[in-house]
Amino acid sequence: MTRGLLRPLQILWLLLLAFVLYLLAERTMVMPVHAHAVCMPPHCQFGQVDPGEARVLRSLGLPINLYDYYDDALRILFEMSFIVVAALLIWRKPSDRMALVSAFALLLFGGISASADPKIPPMVPEPLSFLGNVLAGLGQAGFFALFYLFPAGRLVRRWLLVPLAAGLILQTLPSSPPPHGPLADLVGLIGLAIIAAPFAIIIYVQIYKYRRTSTPAQRQQTKWIVFGTAVAIIGFLLTAALTNLPIVAGNLPLQMLADVGLYGFFMLIPLSMGFAILRYRLYDVDLLINRTLVYGALTISTVAVYVAAVVGLQALFRALTGQHSDLAIAIATLAVAALFNPWRHRLQSFIDRQFYRRKYDAARALSAFNGRLRDEVDLDQLAGDMIGVLQDTLQPASASLWLRDVSKTEGRA
């Protein structure tokens, strides 16, 4: 990027930062009226507490609107994560095109578009309120465009910009009540397609870039973004599902803990993007993905086996003795503990074979070569084995081995 254009863009970003911080301060001053009242289930809204939760708070000497203050603090931390990453990008990579695009998109999306309502507080004067609404729309569109342009900041498959822009524009239009009758299903499918189209386009573009145009470093950047986004979405959905469980919905401490998960998982998106663009320990993502796959599968499978063992053994004891027994839980616990390490090694081997086949084959080839190296005395055979290992692990276009004639070298000396 030319130096003549760089300075105006930096000044524009600083002006937008000042405006976003102004809106953030105004939103912080707005406290929902219903947050200060005790609600009666099942008519409680977000930020309200029921009589039981209010009694718990009063017994601890805490205000009943603590939950609202707590949620405001998490929201501010969430917004600041986008703003801080954007500031780091524009500070550390001021001339990088992708970093500049990311800095603008993260600032507007995290500071305005993703904020909880009201995005534009009512006390903001009309000209600034209109500007804030425009910037909120630009932030949402810019966030999708950011994933479209990542990692090189270049356009590919430009014809896809038309359906991408159309889907984003249609999503911003005010929704009307769903129709009744035979057209209801058709209208529902069209609405679902409008929502899903931008996501599908971004996924296709990222796959195309990864396979066709990305350099090795850009592919690692893509892995960081895909990994961070996938963990964020899965974690957010699982946490949201847990909040609907009766044991969580009626427990204020668990609700507050769940809120940390809802905000925290989504914060992984800007953090992973910052890591990818700043290229901090870029190649560690392969190890991180590998460990996540292994321990995620290990946790799920171990819990499933443990629950199945406890249920099965309890049913067996009930059939034999007519009553439950704590011995079933002890046996299941000991069995799972004994199987933990062998099962972890099997999962590690399976995931290496399925997802990291080249590295798995390379490691096996090197291990086999080390075993032969201790016993091989034929120099020609050893040279052939070495070339074979190089071809299996590095897969070069060609490989040759030159050996220095030590006897001639000693004769010259």
C-alpha positions in Angstrom: 0.0 0.0 0.0 1.3 3.5 -0.9 2.4 5.8 1.9 0.2 8.6 0.5 -2.9 6.4 1.1 -1.7 4.9 4.3 -1.8 8.0 6.5 -5.4 9.0 5.6 -6.6 5.5 6.4 -4.9 5.5 9.7 -6.5 8.9 10.6 -9.9 7.5 9.5 -9.5 4.5 11.7 -8.6 6.7 14.7 -11.7 8.8 14.0 -13.9 5.7 13.9 -12.2 4.4 17.0 -13.2 7.6 18.8 -16.8 7.3 17.6 -17.0 3.6 18.6 -15.7 4.4 22.1 -18.2 7.2 22.4 -21.0 4.8 21.6 -19.6 2.3 24.0 -19.6 4.8 26.8 -23.2 5.9 26.0 -24.4 2.3 25.9 -22.8 1.6 29.3 -24.8 4.5 30.8 -28.0 2.9 29.5 -29.4 0.5 32.1 -32.6 -1.4 31.2 -35.4 -0.5 33.5 -36.6 -4.1 34.0 -33.2 -5.1 35.3 -33.9 -3.4 38.6 -37.1 -5.3 39.2 -37.8 -8.8 40.4 -39.7 -10.9 37.8 -42.1 -13.7 38.3 -41.3 -16.9 36.3 -41.9 -17.8 33.5 -42.1 -14.1 32.4 -38.5 -13.2 33.2 -36.5 -11.4 30.6 -32.8 -11.3 30.0 -31.1 -9.5 32.9 -33.9 -10.0 35.4 -33.8 -12.2 38.5 -36.6 -14.2 40.1 -37.6 -14.0 43.8 -35.4 -17.0 44.7 -32.3 -15.5 43.1 -33.1 -12.1 44.6 -33.2 -13.7 48.1 -29.8 -15.3 47.5 -28.3 -11.9 46.4 -29.8 -10.1 49.4 -28.6 -12.7 51.8 -25.1 -12.1 50.4 -25.5 -8.4 50.8 -25.4 -7.9 47.0 -27.7 -5.7 44.9 -30.5 -7.5 42.9 -29.3 -5.8 39.7 -25.9 -7.5 40.0 -26.6 -9.8 37.1 -27.2 -6.8 34.8 -23.9 -5.1 35.9 -22.2 -8.5 35.4 -23.6 -8.9 31.9 -22.6 -5.3 31.0 -19.0 -6.0 32.1 -18.8 -9.1 29.9 -20.3 -7.2 27.0 -17.7 -4.4 27.4 -14.9 -7.0 27.6 -16.3 -8.7 24.4 -16.4 -5.5 22.5 -12.9 -4.5 23.7 -11.4 -7.8 22.5 -12.4 -6.8 18.9 -11.1 -3.2 19.4 -7.8 -4.3 20.9 -7.1 -6.8 18.1 -8.0 -4.2 15.5 -5.6 -1.7 17.2 -2.8 -4.3 17.3 -3.2 -5.0 13.6 -3.1 -1.4 12.5 -0.2 -0.7 14.8 2.0 -3.8 13.9 1.0 -4.1 10.2 0.2 -0.6 9.0 1.1 -1.3 5.4 -0.4 -4.7 5.1 -3.6 -4.7 3.1 -5.2 -7.6 4.9 -4.4 -6.2 8.3 -5.9 -2.8 7.4 -9.1 -4.4 6.1 -9.3 -6.6 9.2 -8.7 -3.6 11.5 -11.6 -1.7 10.0 -14.0 -4.7 10.0 -13.2 -5.8 13.5 -13.6 -2.3 14.9 -17.0 -1.7 13.3 -18.4 -5.2 13.8 -17.2 -5.7 17.4 -17.7 -2.1 18.5 -21.2 -1.5 16.9 -22.7 -4.4 14.9 -22.3 -7.2 17.5 -23.2 -5.0 20.4 -26.3 -5.8 22.5 -29.3 -3.6 21.9 -29.5 -0.7 21.9 -26.6 -0.5 19.4 -27.2 3.3 19.1 -28.4 4.7 22.5 -31.4 7.0 22.4 -29.4 10.0 23.9 -27.1 10.1 20.8 -28.1 13.1 18.7 -29.7 12.4 15.3 -26.8 13.0 12.9 -24.5 10.8 14.9 -27.3 8.2 15.4 -27.8 8.0 11.6 -24.0 7.6 11.2 -23.9 4.9 13.8 -26.7 2.9 12.0 -24.8 3.2 8.7 -21.6 2.1 10.4 -23.4 -0.9 12.0 -24.5 -2.1 8.6 -21.0 -1.6 7.2 -19.5 -3.5 10.1 -21.8 -6.5 9.5 -21.0 -6.5 5.7 -17.3 -5.9 6.4 -17.1 -8.8 8.7 -18.4 -11.1 6.0 -16.1 -9.4 3.4 -13.2 -10.0 5.8 -13.7 -13.8 5.6 -14.2 -13.5 1.9 -10.9 -11.7 1.4 -8.8 -13.6 3.9 -5.9 -14.4 3.9 -4.2 -12.5 1.0 -6.7 -9.6 0.8 -7.4 -10.4 -2.9 -10.7 -11.1 -4.6 -11.3 -14.5 -6.2 -14.4 -15.7 -7.9 -15.6 -12.1 -8.2 -19.0 -13.1 -9.5 -19.8 -14.5 -6.0 -19.8 -10.9 -4.7 -23.2 -10.3 -6.3 -25.1 -13.1 -4.3 -23.0 -12.3 -1.2 -24.0 -8.6 -1.3 -27.6 -9.5 -2.1 -27.8 -11.9 0.8 -26.4 -9.3 3.3 -28.7 -6.6 2.0 -31.8 -8.8 2.3 -30.8 -9.8 5.9 -30.9 -6.1 6.9 -34.4 -5.5 5.6 -37.2 -5.4 8.2 -38.9 -8.8 8.6 -42.6 -9.3 8.2 -44.9 -11.8 9.9 -44.7 -15.2 8.2 -47.6 -16.0 5.9 -50.1 -18.8 6.5 -51.2 -21.4 4.0 -49.4 -23.3 1.2 -46.8 -20.5 0.7 -45.6 -20.6 4.3 -43.1 -23.5 3.8 -41.7 -21.9 0.5 -41.2 -18.5 2.2 -39.5 -20.2 5.1 -37.1 -22.0 2.8 -36.3 -18.8 0.9 -35.6 -17.0 4.2 -33.3 -19.9 5.3 -31.5 -19.7 2.0 -31.0 -15.9 2.4 -29.4 -16.5 5.8 -27.3 -19.4 4.8 -26.1 -18.0 1.4 -23.3 -15.7 2.7 -21.9 -18.4 5.0 -21.9 -20.9 2.1 -20.1 -18.5 -0.2 -17.4 -17.7 2.4 -16.8 -21.4 3.0 -16.5 -22.1 -0.7 -14.1 -19.2 -1.3 -11.9 -20.3 1.6 -11.7 -23.9 0.3 -11.0 -22.6 -3.2 -8.2 -20.3 -1.9 -6.7 -23.0 0.3 -6.5 -25.5 -2.6 -5.6 -23.2 -5.5 -4.0 -19.8 -4.6 -2.7 -19.9 -1.0 1.0 -20.1 -0.1 2.1 -22.5 2.7 2.0 -19.6 5.2 -1.4 -18.5 4.0 -2.7 -22.0 4.4 -1.5 -22.0 8.0 -3.3 -18.6 8.5 -6.5 -20.2 7.1 -6.1 -23.1 9.6 -5.9 -20.6 12.5 -9.1 -18.9 11.4 -11.0 -22.1 10.6 -9.9 -23.6 13.9 -10.8 -20.5 16.0 -14.2 -20.0 14.3 -15.1 -23.7 14.5 -14.3 -23.8 18.2 -16.2 -20.5 18.8 -19.4 -21.6 17.0 -19.4 -25.1 18.5 -18.7 -23.8 22.0 -21.3 -21.0 21.7 -24.0 -23.4 20.5 -23.2 -26.0 23.3 -23.2 -23.2 25.9 -26.5 -21.8 24.6 -28.0 -25.2 24.7 -26.9 -25.7 28.3 -28.4 -22.4 29.4 -31.8 -23.9 28.5 -31.5 -26.8 30.8 -33.6 -26.5 34.0 -30.7 -27.0 36.3 -28.9 -23.9 34.7 -32.0 -21.7 34.0 -32.9 -21.7 37.7 -29.4 -21.2 39.1 -27.9 -17.7 39.0 -24.2 -18.8 39.5 -24.5 -21.3 36.7 -26.2 -18.6 34.5 -23.3 -16.2 35.2 -20.8 -19.0 34.3 -22.7 -19.8 31.1 -22.5 -16.1 30.1 -18.8 -16.3 30.4 -18.9 -19.1 27.9 -21.2 -17.4 25.5 -19.0 -14.3 25.3 -15.7 -16.1 25.7 -16.2 -18.5 22.9 -17.2 -15.8 20.4 -14.1 -13.8 21.4 -12.0 -16.6 19.9 -12.8 -15.3 16.4 -11.0 -12.0 16.6 -8.2 -13.5 18.7 -7.5 -16.3 16.2 -7.6 -13.7 13.4 -5.1 -11.6 15.2 -2.8 -14.6 15.7 -3.1 -15.5 12.0 -2.3 -12.1 10.6 0.4 -11.2 13.0 1.9 -14.7 12.4 2.7 -15.4 16.0 3.8 -19.1 16.3 1.9 -19.7 13.1 2.8 -23.4 12.7 1.7 -24.3 16.2 -1.8 -24.5 14.9 -1.2 -28.1 13.5 -0.3 -29.3 17.0 -3.2 -27.4 18.5 -5.7 -28.9 16.1 -4.3 -32.4 16.6 -4.5 -32.1 20.4 -8.0 -30.7 20.2 -9.2 -33.6 18.0 -7.5 -36.2 20.3 -8.7 -34.8 23.6 -12.1 -33.8 22.4 -12.8 -37.3 21.1 -11.2 -38.8 24.2 -13.4 -36.7 26.5 -16.6 -37.5 24.6 -15.9 -41.2 24.2 -14.7 -41.6 27.8 -17.8 -40.0 29.2 -20.1 -42.1 27.0 -18.3 -45.3 28.0 -18.5 -44.3 31.7 -22.2 -43.5 31.6 -23.0 -46.7 29.7 -20.9 -48.8 32.1 -22.6 -47.3 35.2 -26.1 -47.7 33.7 -25.4 -51.2 32.5 -23.8 -52.4 35.8 -26.6 -50.8 37.9 -29.1 -52.6 35.8 -27.2 -55.9 36.3 -26.9 -55.4 40.1 -30.6 -54.5 40.2 -31.5 -57.6 38.4 -29.3 -59.8 40.7 -29.9 -58.1 44.0 -33.1 -56.1 43.5 -31.4 -52.8 44.5 -28.8 -50.3 43.4 -25.1 -50.7 44.4 -22.3 -48.2 44.7 -20.0 -51.0 43.6 -21.2 -50.5 40.0 -19.9 -46.9 40.1 -16.6 -48.0 41.6 -16.1 -50.8 38.9 -17.0 -48.4 36.1 -14.5 -45.8 37.4 -11.7 -48.2 37.7 -12.4 -49.7 34.3 -12.4 -46.3 32.6 -9.2 -45.3 34.5 -7.4 -48.5 33.3 -8.5 -47.9 29.7 -7.7 -44.2 29.5 -4.1 -44.3 28.4 -4.5 -47.2 25.9 -7.5 -45.6 24.4 -5.8 -42.2 24.2 -2.9 -43.8 22.2 -5.3 -45.5 19.9 -7.1 -42.3 19.2 -3.9 -40.5 18.6 -2.8 -43.1 16.1 -6.2 -43.1 14.4 -6.3 -39.3 14.0 -2.7 -39.2 12.8 -3.5 -41.7 10.1 -6.8 -40.1 9.0 -5.9 -36.3 9.2 -2.1 -36.2 9.2 -1.3 -39.1 6.9 1.8 -37.6 5.4 3.4 -36.8 8.8 2.3 -40.2 10.1 3.9 -42.0 7.2 7.1 -39.8 7.5 7.4 -40.6 11.2 7.0 -44.3 10.6 9.6 -44.2 7.8 12.1 -42.3 10.0 11.5 -44.7 12.9 12.1 -47.8 10.6 15.2 -46.2 9.2 16.7 -45.6 12.6 16.1 -49.2 13.4 18.0 -50.3 10.3 20.8 -47.8 10.8 22.1 -49.5 13.9 22.6 -52.9 12.1 23.4 -51.9 8.5 27.1 -52.2 7.5 26.8 -52.1 3.7 27.4 -48.5 2.5 25.6 -48.9 -0.8 22.6 -50.4 0.9 22.6 -47.6 3.5 22.8 -44.9 0.8 19.8 -46.5 -1.0 17.8 -46.6 2.3 18.7 -43.0 3.0 17.5 -41.8 -0.5 14.3 -43.9 0.0 13.5 -42.3 3.3 14.1 -38.8 1.8 11.7 -39.6 -1.0 9.0 -41.0 1.4 9.2 -38.2 3.9 10.0 -35.0 2.0 8.7 -36.2 -1.4 11.2 -34.2 -3.6 11.1 -34.1 -7.4 14.5 -35.9 -7.4 17.0 -37.0 -4.8 20.7 -37.8 -5.1 23.5 -38.7 -2.6 27.2 -37.8 -3.0 29.8 -39.4 -0.8 33.2 -37.9 -0.3 36.2 -40.1 -0.9 38.0 -40.0 2.5 41.1 -41.9 1.3 41.9 -39.3 -1.4 41.5 -36.5 1.1 43.8 -38.1 3.6 46.4 -38.7 0.8 46.6 -35.0 -0.1 47.1 -34.2 3.6 
